[in-house]
């Protein structure tokens, strides 16, 4: 009985770690919003569109998108050119996706940080391309 419980616990842990995997151009990916953002500060009455925020000014930033908790969006490609970063996103597949709505966040570090505004173009979302500005 103890071995069975251990096996079930291990299987659950593996399933949860597979939800938002590593790989791709992101430094780190996880379910939820960046710790720097306060959930209360977000306008939850809007359409829950993507959010971009600086983690470390002009160097590290985070992109949060809303989607299925079991099939989160992952960054598969990043192009960093001067004052614009283009990130191609894909929803993880391989299992049935829940019809829920949860935030997933990917963190990135710029190779060539420059001061000033940054445009983050997100490609691959169901709503099409979107440009977000980081001041």
N, C-alpha and C positions, 0 to 999 in steps of 0.2 A: 504494500500500500504506500509506503514512504517513497519508494522508487517511482511509482506512478505519479505521485504529487510533484516530485522533483522534475520528472519529464514534462508534465503539464506546465509547470512554472517556467522551465527553460524554453518550451515552445512559445509561450506567451511573450517572454522577453525577446526572443528572436523576431516574433511578428511585430512587436512594437518598435524595435530598432530598425526594422526594414521600412517603416512608414516614410521616414524622411532620411534618405541615405546620403552617404558621402560620395564624392566623385564630382566630376565636372569642374567648372571654374570657381565655384563658391569655396570660401575658406571654411564655412560651417553652415549647416542647414538644420532647422529644427521647427517643430510645431509650436506656434505661439507668436507673440510679438517681441521685438527687442526689449530687453530689460530697461533701456533708456526711455522708452515710451510709456506713458501712463495710460492705461486702458480707459480711464475716466475722461482723458483729454480727447480721445477719438470720438468723432461724431458718428455714433452707431445708427443714426437715422438715415444716413446716405446709402448709396448702393454698395458700400463696402468695397470700393475700388482699391487698387494697389497703393501702398504707402512706401515712400523712400525717405530715409533719414540718415544723417551723418552719425557715425559711431565715434569717429576721430576726424575732426575737420580736415577736409581736402585730401584725406588718405583712405579712410575706411568708411564704408556705408552699408546699410541694410535695405533689402527690398522685401516687403511683406505683401503677399497676395492671398486672396480668399478662395477657397475651393474645398473639395471633398477631403476630409481628414484622412481617408484611406488611400487617396490618389492625389497627393499634393503636387503642386508645380515644382519642378526642379530646373535649375539653370543648366543648360547643356552647352552653351557657347557664350563667350563674352568678347566683345571688341572694344578696346579702349583707345579713343582718338581725341587728343587735345581736351576739348570741353564737352565731349559727348561719349557716353558709354552705352553700347547696345548689348542687351542681354536677351538671348533666345531661351524661352521657357518651354517645357514640355510637362504634361501631367504624367506622373508615374502610373503605369498600368500593370496588369498581370493578375489582378484580382477584381472582384466586383467592387465598384465604388459606392460608398454610402451617399445618400442624398442629403448630406449635412453641409454646413458651411463653417469652416474653421480657418484661422490664419496659419500660414506657413512662411517662415522667414529664411532668407539666405543672406549671408554676410560676405562682403567682397573687400579686397585691398587693391587699390590702384597701383599699377606698376610705376606710372609717372604722375605723381600728384602735382597738380597745379592749383594755384589759388584762384578763387573766383567761382562763379556759378557753374554748375555741372548739369547737363541734360542726361537723364537716364531714360533710354528708349527700351520699352519692353515689347518683345515680339513673341507671338505664340499663344497669347491669351484668347479665349473664346470671343471676347469683344473686339479683337483686332489689336493693332499696334497702339501703344500709348506712350506719350512723352511726359515725364515728370521732371520737375526742376528742383535741384538742390542749391540753396543759396549759401 
